[in-house]
Amino acid sequence: MFENRYIKEHLERTYCYKCGTSLEGAKLVTISEAPIAIIAHAICPKCQAESMVTITTAGTGTTPIVTDLKADEIKKFLAAKNVSYDDLLNLHKLLEKESLWKLLQKTEPNSEKNQKN
């Protein structure tokens, strides 16, 4: 949807939050693309700082957002199921009965089977 030239022009005017270098030659991995915007993971060509950038068709500019996640991790979380209010309430009830540490130490009944498959 977005032409490479258009993306390159935006990256030329976007600067690394850490070293101030233009992100023109940044390694870019597209996370999400819509008709009006593209969200991508960028790695600074000079200092290797990682950030998220949003490029819009309106030309409003690009601001890098600091992240410690890799592109594949971001994609994984975008595809994850939303946490519901019931999920939070169930967790709260569990934490009233048992400590978080004990809950984390427990293994699921089928966890050994799942790890072997």
N, C-alpha and C positions, 0 to 999 in steps of 0.2 A: 504494500500500500504506500509506504513511504519510499521515496527514491533515495538511493545511497548518497547522492549529491546533497540532498536536503538535510539528511542526518549529519553528514560531514560538516556542512556549514554551521549547524547548531553546535556541534562539538568543538569547532574552532573557537566559538565565543563562550564556551563553558570552561571553567578553570577548576583544577583539583583543589579540594578543600584543604589538603595537607601541604602541598608544595607550591601551589599557585600556577602550575604549568597548564597550558591549554590541553584539553582532552581530545584534540584533533586526531591523534594516532592511537587513542585508547582501544584496548580490546573490548568489544561490545557484544553482549549476549542479550538478545531480545527476550524479555520475560512475558510481556503482554502487548498485544497490538490491537488497536481499535481504529476506526476511520478518522478519529480526531487526535489521537495521541499514541505514542509508543513509550513503553516503560522498559528500560534496559539496565543491565548490570554493566558497569564500566570499570576498567582497571587502568589507572594512570600509567602512561608509557614511561614516565620518569621514575616515580617513587613506588609504584605498584599499589598505591592506596585504592581501596575498593569503595565504590559508591553506586547508588541508584540514580538514574537520570530519567526525567520525563521530557519528551520532545512533543510539542503540540503543533498542529497545523496552523494554529492562529499566530504562531511565531512569537509567543510571549516570552520566549527564552527558556533556558534550561538551568536548573539549579541542582547540583549533586547533593544527595542525601547520604550521609555516612552510614555504612553498614559493615558488619563483620560476616554476613552470610554470603555464600557462594551462589552463583546463578541457579544451580540445580536445587539447592536448599530452598531458595525463594519460590521456585516453581512448585516444589513439593508442598510448601505451606499454603500456597494459593489454591492448590487442589484439595487441601484437607477439609474435612467436614467441620462445619461451624460448631462451636460449643454452645449448647442450649442452656437455658435457665435451669432446667431439670438436672442437667449434668453438674452444674455448679452447686445446686442444692444437695445432690447426692454426695458430692465430694465434701461439702460442709458437714453433713451428717456423719460421714466416715471419720473425718478429722476430730469430731467431738468424742468419738469412741476410742480412737487409736491415734498414735502419733504418726506424723508424716514419715518419719524414719522407718517405723515398723511396717507401714503400708508399702514403702518402696522396697523393703527387703522381701516381702512376700512375692512368690512367683505364681503365675497363672497356672491352672491345672494342666493346660495343654501347651505350655510354653516350651517344654523340651521337645515335643513332637514338632511344633512349628519351627524350631531352630534347625532340626534335622532335615526338614523338607526344603 
